[in-house]
Amino acid sequence: MSEKKHTLLIIDDIIDNLMLLGEAMSPEYKIKVATSGAQGLELAMQEPLPDLILLDIMMPGLDGYEVCRRLKADSRTRQIPVIFLSALDKESDELQGLDAGAVDFITKPFKLEIVRARIGTQIELLRMRQQLQEARLRAEAASQSKSVFLANMSHEIRTPMSAIMGMTDLALEKAVDPQQRSYLETVKLSADSLLSLINDILDFSKIEAGQMELDEHPFILAEAVEAAVRTVSVLSQEKGLDIVLDLSPELPKAVEGDSLRFRQIILNLLSNAIKFSEKGPIRIVVVPEKIGPESVAVRVSVIDRGIGIRADKIGTVFTAFSQADSSVSRKFGGTGLGLAICRQLCELMDGRIWVESEYGKGATFIFVVIFGHAAEEPPQKQAACTLEAAKVRPVRVLLVEDNPANRFLLRVVLEKFQHQVTEAVDGMEALHTLLEDDRFDLILTDVQMPRLDGYSLTRIIRSCEEGGDALSNKLDAELRERLCSRLHGRRRLIIAMTANAMSGDQEKCFAAGMDDYLTKPINREQLAATLQRWLADDGGA
């Protein structure tokens, strides 16, 4: 199959030039000709648009400079390359032509071989631009597919993890036999480790897909660092390693930034230091590197006396899927993503990270991130809420979840605190349940389910509550009418449960009409805090 011919538009008021160029170029290109600037502009707008324009300068009416400027000012023709063909031969004429937007300037009289070669160069550049555009579109489509895959995998992995971790917690509460408790605690530790690996993979994928966004807010700098140290303290105590924290008195008390991701970097570095160390102490030093009028650069160093890093491996430790010892029999496990995530998070916070190490004598990981000055100190955090402490009146809950293990777990947790639970396996069953009895204080719904997902379920309920004008056409007319009659006039509390990992999931829940949002795996403290926020019993103990 022959390659498609490109189209040339030749604009020149001299007929002989048009005939010469048209005849010379017609074997290779489709030819359009115009004898004036106005006619040339008209032809340039007609489909198929020309791939290149040969343009004379000296013409009656609109000269070539003005034609070129108008072509470049119009979004339809802006990208078409223009080559001037002119008897004007001063350097200032060529500069004026290039300034008007032309890509080349050929002086008359010209050699056809030169014109053909210059046209060929521009057409080849055009082909390359088109290939790049197609590659960009394919990359965007692949990125979108990756994002959808990531969301699905997040849901499929986190949903059973939620059940495993929750059921283990429930079993630990009932276990009396020391050996049983030991077995269950091992399961819990393994589940926590697996969740950590899953989070690393999902975090890396989100960053690679451009889905990671910083949640910037005022926070107490020292509290964030101390929280990270407390989190790893059990691991350090198990190995007999002391962690020494050195906070500079010159640090600002409160800053504006993403405290969660800041702690995540410190946690990764401290966890690595503990993993690769047999003797302590491990030191963490936090100092201000630079304090400006609008921001502060905070420098954090994590210093260990572990195995260190070989000189030839230092340049690769922050590369994804890379480890200082990548042999199959390596002593230390992990995904090889932790330090890559640290590097990417530092870059998101306008900072950098590096390592200094001598093999066999330990390593010092150093990172600098930029925070804004906090306009005001954040409010004091309340103590973690537990279901035991939450003052929540007994309520009726419609639990909509397609995973049987998660339904069982949530039912047990909710019923333990006197809530009455009715189950539905998907959104469609939930609607039929509401037709029978709509006196629920709370609808707790998963978002990803067969037949009718949580987003659609919420939109249908909200539409019915408000009169049914925007009701989903997924329902038949009789069901729509019955739902509107049953649900109209009272707004119900709807809280989403999702295992998705994508940026914008929370906004998607709120856009569907949900009141709040829980992320799987759902722990009991998270559930308690949410129930207390919406269903607190203000009048009782």
N, C-alpha and C positions, 0 to 999 in steps of 0.2 A: 504494500500500500504506500503510495507516494506521500511525502510530507506536505502538510498544508502550506500553501503559499502565503507569505506575509503581504500586507497591503501598503503601498507607498502612495502618498498624496504629494503631487508636485504643483507648487504654486509659483507661476511666473507669467508676466504679461507679454513675453515675447514667444510667439507661437513656435518659432524654430527651436528654441531651447526646450519647450515642452515635447516637441516631436523627437528631438535627439535623445533626451533623457528617457522618454517613454519607450521608444523603440529599443534602446540599449538595456533597459532594466526589465522589460516585459517577460523575457524568458524565465526570470527568477522570481518576479514579484507581480502581484495584481496592481494595476496602475489606476489611480484617479488623478485627474488634472483640473486645475482652476486657473483662470486668466486674470484674476484680481484677488485682492485680500479679502473682500467681502464674500466672494464666492468660495474662496478657500476655507473661511470660517464655517460657512454653511455645510460644505462637504465634510469638514472635520468632525461635525456633530452627527453625521449620518452613519447608520450601521451598514456594514461593519466598520467600526472606527479604524482609521489608519494606524498601522504599527509604527510608521515613521513619516515625517514631513520634510520635504526638500523645499526651502522657502527663499525666494528672491527678496531683496531689500527694496530696491528702487522700483516702485510701482505707483500708478496713479491711485488717488483715493487713499486707502490705508496702506502705509508702507509696511515692509516686513517686520520692523521692530515692533510696531503697534500690534500687528497680527500675532506675533509671538507672545507679547505681553497678555493679550486677551486669551490666547490658548492656555497660558499658564495660570490665569486667574479663574478659569472654569474647571470645576472638579471633574467634569466628564473627559476633558482633554489634557489635564495637568500632567499626566504621566507619559504622554506621547513625546518621544524625542524629536527635536527640531534641529536640522542642519541648514545653516545659511549658505546659499550660493550667490555670490555678489561680485560685481566688478569693483566695488570699493575695496581698497587694499591698504588703507591706513591701519595702524595698530589700534587707534582709537575706535575705528569702525568695528573691528573684531571684538574689542572689549565691550562696546555697547551691545553687540549681538549676544555675547555670553551673559552680560548683565540682564538682558531681556529674558533669558531662560534657555538659550540654545545650548546644545551639547557639543557643537562643532561649527567651524567656519571655513568654507572653501572659497578661494578667490578665483573669479573668471579672468581669462579663459582657463578651463580646467581640463584635466585628462580624465577620460571616462574610467580608466583603471583606478585612479585615485578615489573618484566618487564611489565606485563600486566597493572598493576596499573599506572606505569610511562607513558606508551603509552597512556592509557586512559586520563590521565591528559593533555597531550599535544594535543590529538585529541579534547578534550573539549575546550582547549584554541583556537585551530584552528577554531572550530565552532563559538566561540565567536568573533574571528577576522573577520570571514566571515559575521557574522550578523552585526557587526559594519560597515564593508565595504558596505553592502547592505543598511544599514540605512543611511550612508553618501551619497550614490548615490541617495537614495530617497529624502534626505534633499536637495541635490543640485538641483534635478529635481523640487522639490517644490519651492525652492528659485527662479529658473528660471521662473516657472509659476507665482510666485508672482511678479517678475520683469515685465513680460509681462502684467499681470493684472494691475499693477501700471501704466505702460505706457498708456494702453488703458483708464483706469479710469481718468488719468490726462488729456488726450485728450478730453474725453467725458465731463468732468466737466469744464475745462478751456475754451473750445470752446464757449459754451453758456454764460459763465461768461464774456468773451471778448465782446460779443454782448451787454449784459445787461449794463456793465459799459460804453462802448463806446456810446451806444444810450442815456444813461442817461446824459452823458456829452454834447451830441449834443442838447438834449432837454433843458438842463439848459441854454445853450447859447441863445435859442429862448424864454425862459420863461420870461414873464414880470410881470404877476400877482403874487403878494407875496405868496398867498396860493399855487399856482402851484409850485413855487420855493421851498416852504417848503416841499411839497410832494416829489418833485424830490430829494431834498437834503437828505431826510430821506431814499429814495431808494438807493442813492449813499452811505450813511453811512452803510446801511445794506449790500450792495454789498461788500464794503470794509471789513466789519466784516466777511462776508462769505468767501471771498478770503483769509483772514488771517487764518481762521479755516482750509480751504482746504490746504493752504501752510503748516500748522502745521502737518496735517495728512500725506501729501506727503513727507515732510522732515523726519518725523519719519520713514515712510516706506522705504525711500531711505537709511537711516542710518542702519535700521534693515537688509536690503538686501545687505549691503556693497556697495551701489552705491554712497554714499556721498564722494566727493573728495574735498580737500581744494584747493582753487585758490590762491596760495601764490605770493605776489608781494609787492614791496615797498609802504608804505603809511605813511602819517603823523598821528601819534598816537592821538594827541590832536584833530585833525579834525574829526577822526572817532568817538571819544567819543562825541564831540559837535554835530555832525550830529545826533547821536542817541537821544540826549537830545532835539534837535529841533523837531525831528519827533513826540515826545510825548508831546510837549509843549502845543498843543491845548487841549489835554485831561486833562492835569494838570490844565490849566487855567479854563476849564469848572468847575472843582471841587474846584477852588480857592487854589490850592496847589502850593507852590513855589518849584522849583528844584534848589538845590545849588550844583554847581560843584566845586570840589577841586582837581586840577591837581598838582601833585608834581613837583617842578622845577627840580628835579633830573631825571625825565623821559627822555629817549632819544627822539629826535624830530621825527626821522623816524625809522621804523622797517620793517622787512620782514615777511609777514604773510597774512592770509585771512581777509581782513578788513570787508568784507560783513558779514562773520560768527561771527566775533568779535562784530560788531554792533548788530547782531541779538541776541546775548546773553544779551547785555546791554538793548536792547529794551524789551525783554521778562521780565527781572527783573524790569525795570522801569514801564512797563505796569502793572505788578502785584502790585507793590508798590502803584501806583495810584488807581488801582481797589480796594484794600483792605484798603485804608486810607481815613479818613474823615478830618484829620488835618495834616498840614505840619510842617516844611518843609521836603521834601525828599532829602537826601544828597547822592551824588555819589562821592566817593573818589578813586582816581587812583594813585598808587605809584609803584615804582619798588621794587619788593621783592628781586631780586638778579640779578646783572648785571655781566655776564661772558664774556670771550673773544670772544665767538661766538654767544651767545644768551642772551636774557633778559627775566626774569620772571616778568610779569606785574600782579599786584594784584588790583582788582576792588571790591569795597564794595558799595552796594546799601542799604541805611539805611532809614527805614520808621517808622512812629509812628502810624501804623495801628492796626488791630485787633490781630496781632501776630499769633503764632502757638502753639497749645497744645504740651506739652512735649512728649506725646505718639504718636504724628503724625509726629514729626520732621524726624524720620527715613524713612518715606514713601513719603515725598513730591517730591523726585526726581525719583519716580517710575512711569512708564508709566500708564496712565489712573487713576492716583491717585490724590486725592485732600484732603486738610486738612478737609474740610467738604463735604462729598460725599452724604449727604442726598438728597432726591428728592426735598425737599423744600429749598435747600440752596439758599442763597441770591445771591451768585456770580456764574456766569456760566463759561464756558470754556470747552475745551476738556480734560484737565488734562494731556496734552502732552507738554506744554511749558517748564516746568522745566526738564522733561525727556530729551527733545531736548537740553536744556542748558547743562545738564550733559554730554550727548554724544558728543556735540560739544567741550566742554572743554577737554574731553578725546582725541578727534581727534587732538587737539592742545597741547597734552602732558601735560595737566593741570588737575585741579580738582575744585570742587565746593562744598560748604557747607553752612549751615544756622545756625545762632544763634538767638534765640528768647525767649521772655517771653510773655506768653499769655496775651493779653490785653494791652501790652505796645509797640508793634511793632516788627519788624524783621530786621535782617541784613543778606543779602545774599552776600557771598564773593566767588569770583572765581579767580583762578590764571591760566594764559595761558603763553605759551612759544613762543616768537618771535625771529627770527634771526635779527642780525644787518643789516640794509640796507646799501648796498655798496654805494648807492648814493640816494639823495632825489628824490622822484617822481616828474614829471613835474606838474606845476600848472594846476588844473582842470579848464576847460572852463565852462562858465555859461550854465545852462541847455538850450538846444535848443528847440524852439517851431516852429510849422509849419509857424507861422506868421513871425518869424525871419529868418527862413531858406531861403537862397538864392539858390533856386532850379529852374532851367528852367522848363517850362511846357514840360512834356514828355508823350509818349504813353505807357500805362501800360496794360499788359495782367494779369488779376487777376484770379487766379485759386483757387477756394475754394468751397467745397461742402455744407457748411452751409449757407443758404440763408440770415440769419440775419447778419452774418459777411460780406458776400459779399456786402450787402446794406450799412452797416456801413463804410466799407473801400472805397466803391465807393463815398459816400457822402464826406468823409474826403479828398480823393484825388481830387475829382472834385472841391471842394471848393477852391483849390489852382491851378486851371486851368489845372490839368492833365487829359488827355483823357483816359478813362478806357473801356476796353473790357473784358467781363466776360466769364469764362468757369467753368462748375460745377465739372469737374474732369480732370485728365491728358489726357484721350483719347480725350475729346472735345477740350482741349487746342492744341493738335497736329493737329486736323482738322482745328482749327482756324489759326494756323501757316501756314498750307498749302494754305489757302486763302490769308493771308496777314502776312508776318513775320517782318514787319517794327515796331517792338516794342523796346522801349528803356529799358524796365524793364519787367521781368516776376516775379510776386509776387505770390508764390505758397504755399499752405498748403502741408504738407508732408503726412498726413493720409487721403486718399480718396478712394472711391470705384473705381472699374475697373482698374484704373492706378494711383498709388500714386505719390507723389511729387518726391521721390527718383528716381523711374523708369522713370518718365517724364524727369528729369534732365539728367539722364544717356543717354536716347535716343537722346535728343537734342545735348548733347556734342559729342556723337558718330557721329551724322549726320554732325555736324560742322567740325569734323576731318576726315570725309571720310566714315564713316559707317562700319568700319571693325568689331567693337564690338557691333553691333546693336542688340537690344533685339529681341528674337524670339517670343515675345508676339504679334508682328505685322506681318501681312501677307506681302508677298513679294512685292506686288504692292505698298502698303502703305510705306514700308521701302524705296523703290526706289524713290518714289515721295518726301518723307521727305528729303532724302539725297540730292536730286537735289535742293530742295528749301532752305535748311538750311546750306549747305556746304560753308565754307570759312569765316564766320563771327561769332565771339564769342558774345553771348548775356549775359546781366546781369541778373542773377537769384538769388533771395533772398527768403529764406525759411521762412515759418511761421509754428511754431509747438507748441503744448500744451503738448508735452511729458515732463516727469520729470526725465528721466533716465540719469545716467552718460554716457557720450559718444555720446549723441544726436548731439551735435555740430560737433564732429568729423565725425559722420555718414553723416551729411549734406555736409561737405567739401569733404568727400571721394566720394560722389555721383557727385560732380562737382559744387555744389552751391557756390556762391560768398560770401554770408552773411546769417545771421540767426537772426530771431526775435522770441521771446517767447511770447505766449499768456498768459493772456490777453494783447493785444498790445495797449499801450497807445500812444497818438499822439506825445508826446515828443520823445519817443523811435523811432517811425516811422520817425519823422522829422530828428532826428540825423542820422539815417541810410541813408535816401534819400540824405541828405546834404553830407554825406561822399562819396557817389558814383556819385551823380548827381549835385554837387555844381556848381552854375553859377558864375565862378570866375571873369567874366567880368562885372557883373551888380550889381546894388543895389537891 
